[in-house]
Amino acid sequence: MPTQKEKQLHIGVLLYGCGHHQAAWLMPDSSVERIGTIEYYQDLAQIAERGYFDAVFFADNQSFPANNDTTMPAFWFDPIVNLTAISQVTKHVGLVSTISSTFSNPYTAARQLLSLDHITGGRFGWNLVTSMTDIEAQNHSMEGLPDHTARYQKADEFAEVMNHLFESWQTNDFKHDRKHNQLIDSKAIEPFNHQGEHFQVRGPLSTPASPQGKPVAMQAGASKQGVALAVKYADAVYSVSWNIKQAKQFRQRLDDEIKRTGQTDRNLKVFPGLVTYVAETHEAALEKKAALDNQLPIETALNQLSFFVQQDCHNWDLDDKVPDLPPVSEFTGPVGRYETVLEIIRDTDPTVRELLGYLNAGGGHLTLIGTPEEIVDEMEHWFKEGVADGFNLMPSTLPDSLDDFVNLIVPELQKRGLYRKNYTGHTFKEHLGI
């Protein structure tokens, strides 16, 4: 196993609308007019590849509430369809699509992902989620989401079936031997006959295993069940950490679960979300953030906070301290973001207005502001502390913040020997060193 010194940081990017800052679309030079064009996402992926990123990643939401005039139609394209188009204009960067186990059919999902893994020579990955809102469920013949425990029980079975399908037969079982009149090795291709609570799947898949064995598995749940699912099935985890204290706690939870399950050789990579404002001077970086913050619509920010804490915040006094919130143990919504909100409150004792400012780009992820040297100092600190194998970049504006990262931060990472200067492999697994 490589030592920490020999290892290098991994960088991915979560592409979302015209940027993760809620005011990004209001800026005069925003890309909001382009978010419904495939060329826009292809251009962004090419920037990421120019920066030697491990992957581009799309989250997903299978609903469009459109409940006010500033709702961002950020999920314009299905992520798998979007990434298929991106795959045709890139050669190296990994491609990660979100898949909901609550709504998806494992055979169809596995076939789509494995097809794309073959088409790209092993560049695909998938992010397993259980989805978060009732209005998504109502688009799938449900009255609402099943409860948290039930969703994760289904997700466990879903992941198990996906792994069976991904590896149900091998490309070398396709003989195409004209001389001996043998197309396949039929004895090597057998049904696995999964009979579970949620899925009944005969198998095998119509597509053989991919050049990288199976697509890279990602997971982003922060609850107890989410951590258990990640340890059981994932290659890497997306996490939400406002500070290094929170990052250490999350890493410890993963390590404890790995120890509990006896998987001592488990190498599960962790990628906290990262928002950066970078410029040649610290003051100029602060100005970039201020320009966005000054455009922030309060109503939009309160809508986001209301979702994070699962209660209506619109009647809160903006200049008073944040009202007391229940402990995590009593919270029934998305745990990761809620823990982050509580951590920000404990760290800063903010007014409601100040809390909105902390959450306005990325929802409480690590936010670094300054020169390339200042930002890389902190990234390196997280890396050497063992709480981050890399970062999932969440650019406040697109393409500008992504360009800034590639042009200013990547060279500083490379100078310190923390980051690749070229792609040395082709598959996503090779990029990640797994």
For each residue, the residues with C-beta under 8 A, 3 or more apart:
1: 267
2: 6 7 433
3: 6 7
4: 7 383 384 386
5:
6: 2 3
7: 2 3 4 389 433
8: 417 418 419 420
9: 379 383 388 389 390 391 413 418 419
10: 54 269 271 389 390 391 431 432
11: 51 52 53 54 390 391 393 410 419
12: 53 54 55 56 57 94 96 271 390 391 392 393
13: 44 48 53 55 56 57 392 393 394 395 402
14: 20 57 58 59 273 392 393 394
15: 41 44 45 56 57 58 398
16: 19 20 59 74 394 398
17: 20 24 25 32 35 72 73 74 398
18: 24 25 30 31 32 34 35 397 398
19: 16 24 25 30 31 361 395 396 397 398 400 401
20: 14 16 17 24 275 361 362 363 394 395 396
21: 24 292 296 360 361 362 396 397
22: 296 297 300 301 304 360 361
23: 26 27 292 293 294 295 296 297 360
24: 17 18 19 20 21 27 30 32 292 396 397 398
25: 17 18 19 30 32 72
26: 23 30 295 297
27: 23 24 30 291 292 295 397
28:
29: 400
30: 18 19 24 25 26 27 397
31: 18 19 34 35 40 397 398 399
32: 17 18 24 25 35
33:
34: 18 31 37 39 40
35: 17 18 31 32 40 73 74 76
36: 73 76
37: 34 40
38: 41 42 77 82 85
39: 34 42 43
40: 31 34 35 37 43 44
41: 15 38 44 45 77 82 85 86
42: 38 39 45 46 85 86 89 90
43: 39 40 46 47 399
44: 13 15 40 41 47 48 56 398 399 402
45: 15 41 42 48 49 56 86 89 90 93
46: 42 43 49 50 89 90
47: 43 44 50 51 399 402 403 406
48: 13 44 45 51 53 56 93 402 406
49: 45 46 52 53 90 91 92 93
50: 46 47 406
51: 11 47 48 405 406 410
52: 11 49 92 410 419 420 421 422 423
53: 11 12 13 48 49 56 93 94 393
54: 10 11 12 93 94 390 428 431 432
55: 12 13 93 94 95 96 125 428 431
56: 12 13 15 44 45 48 53 83 86 93 94 95 96
57: 12 13 14 15 96 98 127 218 238 392
58: 14 15 79 82 83 96 97 98
59: 14 16 75 79 98 127
60: 75 78 79 97 98 100 129
61: 64 74 75 133 136
62: 75 100 103 131 136 139 140
63: 133 135 136 138 139
64: 61 71 73 75
65: 71 135
66: 71
67: 71
68: 71 299 300 303
69:
70: 297 299 300
71: 64 65 66 67 68
72: 17 25
73: 17 35 36 64 76
74: 16 17 35 61
75: 59 60 61 62 64 79
76: 35 36 73
77: 38 41 81 82
78: 60 81 82
79: 58 59 60 75 82 83 97 98
80: 83 84 97 112 113 116
81: 77 78 84 85
82: 38 41 58 77 78 79 85 86
83: 56 58 79 80 86 87 95 96 97 116 124
84: 80 81 87 88 116 119
85: 38 41 42 81 82 88 89
86: 41 42 45 56 82 83 89 90 95
87: 83 84 90 95 116 119 120 123
88: 84 85
89: 42 45 46 85 86
90: 42 45 46 49 86 87 93 95
91: 49
92: 49 52 123 423 426 431
93: 45 48 49 53 54 55 56 90 123
94: 12 53 54 55 56 123 124 125 216 428 431 432
95: 55 56 83 86 87 90 116 120 123 124 125 428
96: 12 55 56 57 58 83 124 125 126 127 216 218
97: 58 60 79 80 83 113 124 125 126 127
98: 57 58 59 60 79 126 127 129
99: 104 109 113 126 127 128 129
100: 60 62 103 104 129 130 131 136
101: 104 128 129 130 151 154 155 158 159
102: 130 131 136 137 140 145 146 151 154 155
103: 62 100 131 136 137 140
104: 99 100 101 108 109 158
105: 108 109
106: 109 110 158 161 162 165 199 201
107: 110 111 165 201 205
108: 104 105 111 112
109: 99 104 105 106 112 113 126 162
110: 106 107 113 114 161 162 165 166 205 207
111: 107 108 114 115 165 205 206 207
112: 80 108 109 115 116
113: 80 97 99 109 110 116 117 124 126 166 215
114: 110 111 117 118 165 166 205 207 208 209 210 214 215
115: 111 112 118 119 207
116: 80 83 84 87 95 112 113 119 120 124
117: 113 114 120 122 123 124 210 211 212 214 215
118: 114 115 121 207 210 211
119: 84 87 115 116
120: 87 95 116 117 123 124
121: 118 211 426 427
122: 117 210 211 212 426 427 428 429 430
123: 87 92 93 94 95 117 120 426 427 428
124: 83 94 95 96 97 113 116 117 120 210 215 216 428
125: 55 94 95 96 97 215 216 217 218 235 428
126: 96 97 98 99 109 113 215 216 217 218
127: 57 59 96 97 98 99 218 219 220 238
128: 99 101 155 158 159 217 218 219 229 233 234
129: 60 98 99 100 101 132 220 221
130: 100 101 102 148 151 152 154 155 221
131: 62 100 102 103 136 137 145 151
132: 129 136 145 333 334
133: 61 63 136 137 145
134: 137 138 143 144 145
135: 63 65 138 139
136: 61 62 63 100 102 103 131 132 133 139 140 145
137: 102 103 131 133 134 140 142 143 144 145
138: 63 134 135 142 143 144
139: 62 63 135 136
140: 62 102 103 136 137
141:
142: 137 138 145 146
143: 134 137 138
144: 134 137 138
145: 102 131 132 133 134 136 137 142 151
146: 102 142 150 151 154
147: 150 151
148: 130 151 152 223 225 332
149: 152 153 225
150: 146 147 153 154
151: 101 102 130 131 145 146 147 148 154 155
152: 130 148 149 155 156 221 223 225 226 228 229
153: 149 150 156 157 197
154: 101 102 130 146 150 151 157 158 197 198
155: 101 102 128 130 151 152 158 159 229
156: 152 153 159 160 229 232 233
157: 153 154 160 161 196 197 198 199
158: 101 104 106 128 154 155 161 162 198 199
159: 101 128 155 156 162 163 217 229 232 233
160: 156 157 163 164 194 196 233
161: 106 110 157 158 164 165 194 196 199 201
162: 106 109 110 158 159 165 166
163: 159 160 166 167 214 233
164: 160 161 167 168 192 194 201 203
165: 106 107 110 111 114 161 162 168 201 203 204 205
166: 110 113 114 162 163 205 209 210 213 214 215
167: 163 164 209 213 214
168: 164 165 189 192 203 204 205 208 209
169: 173 188 189 204 205 208 209
170: 173 188 208 209
171: 174 208 209
172:
173: 169 170 184 185 188 189 208
174: 171 183 184 208
175: 182 183 184 185
176: 183
177: 180 181 182 183
178: 181
179:
180: 177
181: 177 178
182: 175 177 185
183: 174 175 176 177
184: 173 174 175 189
185: 173 175 182 188 189
186: 189
187: 190
188: 169 170 173 185
189: 168 169 173 184 185 186 204
190: 187 203 204
191: 202 203 204
192: 164 168 201 202 203 204
193: 201 202 203
194: 160 161 164 199 200 201 202 203
195: 200
196: 157 160 161 199 200
197: 153 154 157
198: 154 157 158
199: 106 157 158 161 194 196
200: 194 195 196
201: 106 107 161 164 165 192 193 194
202: 191 192 193 194
203: 164 165 168 190 191 192 193 194
204: 165 168 169 189 190 191 192
205: 107 110 111 114 165 166 168 169 208
206: 111
207: 110 111 114 115 118
208: 114 168 169 170 171 173 174 205
209: 114 166 167 168 169 170 171 213 214
210: 114 117 118 122 124 166 213 214 215
211: 117 118 121 122 427
212: 117 122 215 216 427 428 429 430
213: 166 167 209 210 429
214: 114 117 163 166 167 209 210 217
215: 113 114 117 124 125 126 166 210 212 428
216: 94 96 124 125 126 212 235 236 428 429 432 434
217: 125 126 128 159 214 233 234 235 236
218: 57 96 125 126 127 128 234 235 236 237 238
219: 127 128 226 229 230 233 234 236 237 238
220: 127 129 226 237 238 239 336
221: 129 130 152 225 226 227 229 230 335 336
222: 226 227 239 240 250 334 335 336 339
223: 148 152 226 227 335 336
224: 227 228
225: 148 149 152 221 228 229
226: 152 219 220 221 222 223 229 230 335 336
227: 221 222 223 224 230 231 253 254 257
228: 152 224 225 231 232 257
229: 128 152 155 156 159 219 221 225 226 232 233 234
230: 219 221 226 227 233 234 237 254 268
231: 227 228 234 254 257 258 261 263 266 268
232: 156 159 228 229 261
233: 128 156 159 160 163 217 219 229 230
234: 128 217 218 219 229 230 231 237 268
235: 125 216 217 218 268 269 429 432 434
236: 216 217 218 219 268 269 270 271 389 432 434
237: 218 219 220 230 234 254 268 269 270 271
238: 57 127 218 219 220 271 272 273 392
239: 220 222 247 250 270 271 272 273 336
240: 222 246 272 273 336 337 339 340 363 364 365
241: 244 246 247 250 272 273 340 365 366 387
242: 246 340 343 344 347 358 364 365 366
243: 246 247 343 347 366
244: 241 247 248 381 382 385 387
245: 248 249 343
246: 240 241 242 243 249 250 339 340 343
247: 239 241 243 244 250 251 270 272 366 382 385 387 388
248: 244 245 251 252 385 387
249: 245 246 252 253
250: 222 239 241 246 247 253 254 270 387
251: 247 248 254 255 270 386 387
252: 248 249 255 256
253: 227 249 250 256 257
254: 227 230 231 237 250 251 257 258 268 270
255: 251 252 258 259
256: 252 253 259 260
257: 227 228 231 253 254 260 261
258: 231 254 255 261 263 264 266 268
259: 255 256 262 264
260: 256 257
261: 231 232 257 258
262: 259
263: 231 258 266
264: 258 259
265:
266: 231 258 263
267: 1 434
268: 230 231 234 235 236 237 254 258
269: 10 235 236 237 389 390 432 434
270: 236 237 239 247 250 251 254 387 388 389
271: 10 12 236 237 238 239 388 389 390 391 392
272: 238 239 240 241 247 365 366 382 387 388 391 392
273: 14 238 239 240 241 362 365 366 391 392 393 394
274: 365 366 367 368 379 391 392 393 394
275: 20 361 362 365 366 367 368 394 395 396
276: 367 368 369 375 393 395 396 401 404 405 409
277: 285 286 288 289 367 368 369 370 396 401
278: 285 368 369 370 371 372 375 404 405 408 409
279: 282 284 285 287 288 371 404 408
280: 284 371 408
281: 284 285 371
282: 279 285 286 369 370 371 374
283: 286 287
284: 279 280 281 287 288
285: 277 278 279 281 282 288 289 369 370 371
286: 277 282 283 289 290 369
287: 279 283 284 290 291
288: 277 279 284 285 291 292
289: 277 285 286 292 293 361 369 396
290: 286 287 293 294
291: 27 287 288 294 295
292: 21 23 24 27 288 289 295 296 360 361 396 397
293: 23 289 290 296 357 360
294: 23 290 291
295: 23 26 27 291 292
296: 21 22 23 292 293 300 301 356 357 360
297: 22 23 26 70 300 301
298: 301 302 318 356
299: 68 70 302 303 314
300: 22 68 70 296 297 303 304
301: 22 296 297 298 304 305 356 359 360
302: 298 299 305 306 313 314 316 356
303: 68 299 300 306 307
304: 22 300 301 307 308 359 363
305: 301 302 308 309 313 341 355 356 359
306: 302 303 309 310 311 312 313 314
307: 303 304 310 333
308: 304 305 333 334 337 338 341 359 363 364
309: 305 306 313 325 333 338 341
310: 306 307 331 332 333 338
311: 306
312: 306 315
313: 302 305 306 309 316 352
314: 299 302 306
315: 312
316: 302 313 320 322 323 352
317: 320 352
318: 298 351 352 353 356
319: 351 352 353
320: 316 317 351 352
321: 349 350 351 352
322: 316 325 345 350 351 352 355
323: 316
324:
325: 309 322 341 342 345
326: 330 331
327: 330 331
328: 331 335 338 339 342
329:
330: 326 327
331: 310 326 327 328 335 338
332: 148 310
333: 132 307 308 309 310 338
334: 132 222 308 337 338
335: 221 222 223 226 328 331 338 339
336: 220 221 222 223 226 239 240 339 340
337: 240 308 334 340 341 363 364
338: 308 309 310 328 331 333 334 335 341 342
339: 222 240 246 328 335 336 342 343
340: 240 241 242 246 336 337 343 344 363 364 365
341: 305 308 309 325 337 338 344 345 355 359 364
342: 325 328 338 339 345 346
343: 242 243 245 246 339 340 346 347 364
344: 242 340 341 347 348 350 355 358 359 364
345: 322 325 341 342 348 349 350 355
346: 342 343 349
347: 242 243 343 344
348: 344 345 354 355 358
349: 321 345 346
350: 321 322 344 345 353 354 355 357 358
351: 318 319 320 321 322 354 355
352: 313 316 317 318 319 320 321 322 355 356
353: 318 319 350 356 357
354: 348 350 351 357 358
355: 305 322 341 344 345 348 350 351 352 358 359
356: 296 298 301 302 305 318 352 353 359 360
357: 293 296 350 353 354 360
358: 242 344 348 350 354 355 364 367
359: 301 304 305 308 341 344 355 356 363 364
360: 21 22 23 292 293 296 301 356 357
361: 19 20 21 22 275 289 292 367 394 396
362: 20 21 273 275 365 367 394 396
363: 20 240 304 308 337 340 359
364: 240 242 308 337 340 341 343 344 358 359
365: 240 241 242 272 273 274 275 340 362 394
366: 241 242 243 247 272 273 274 275 378 382 391
367: 274 275 276 277 358 361 362
368: 274 275 276 277 278 374 375 378 379
369: 276 277 278 282 285 286 289 375
370: 277 278 282 285 373 374 375
371: 278 279 280 281 282 285 374 375
372: 278 375 376 408 409 411 412
373: 370 376 377 412
374: 282 368 370 371 377 378
375: 276 278 368 369 370 371 372 378 379 409 412
376: 372 373 379 380 409 412 413 416 418
377: 373 374 380 381
378: 366 368 374 375 381 382
379: 9 274 368 375 376 382 383 388 391 413 418
380: 376 377 383 384 416 418
381: 244 377 378 384 385
382: 244 247 272 366 378 379 385 387 388 391
383: 4 9 379 380 386 388 389 390 418
384: 4 380 381
385: 244 247 248 381 382 388
386: 4 251 383
387: 241 244 247 248 250 251 270 272 382
388: 9 247 270 271 272 379 382 383 385 391
389: 7 9 10 236 269 270 271 383
390: 9 10 11 12 54 269 271 383
391: 9 10 11 12 271 272 273 274 366 379 382 388
392: 12 13 14 57 238 271 272 273 274
393: 11 12 13 14 53 273 274 276 402 405
394: 13 14 16 20 273 274 275 361 362 365
395: 13 19 20 275 276 398 399 400 401 402 405
396: 19 20 21 24 275 276 277 289 292 361 362 401
397: 18 19 21 24 27 30 31 292 400 401
398: 15 16 17 18 19 24 31 44 395 401 402
399: 31 43 44 47 395 402 403
400: 19 29 395 397 403 404
401: 19 276 277 395 396 397 398 404 405
402: 13 44 47 48 393 395 398 399 405 406
403: 47 399 400 406 407
404: 276 278 279 400 401 407 408 409
405: 51 276 278 393 395 401 402 408 409 410
406: 47 48 50 51 402 403 409 410
407: 403 404 410 411
408: 278 279 280 372 404 405 411 412
409: 276 278 372 375 376 404 405 406 412 413
410: 11 51 52 405 406 407 413 414 419
411: 372 407 408 414 415
412: 372 373 375 376 408 409 415 416
413: 9 376 379 409 410 416 418 419
414: 410 411 417 418 419 420 421
415: 411 412
416: 376 380 412 413 419
417: 8 414
418: 8 9 376 379 380 383 413 414
419: 8 9 11 52 410 413 414 416
420: 8 52 414 423 424
421: 52 414
422: 52
423: 52 92 420 426 431
424: 420 430
425: 430 431
426: 92 121 122 123 423 430
427: 121 122 123 211 212 430 431
428: 54 55 94 95 122 123 124 125 212 215 216 431 432
429: 122 212 213 216 235 432 434
430: 122 212 424 425 426 427 433
431: 10 54 55 92 94 423 425 427 428
432: 10 54 94 216 235 236 269 428 429
433: 2 7 430
434: 216 235 236 267 269 429
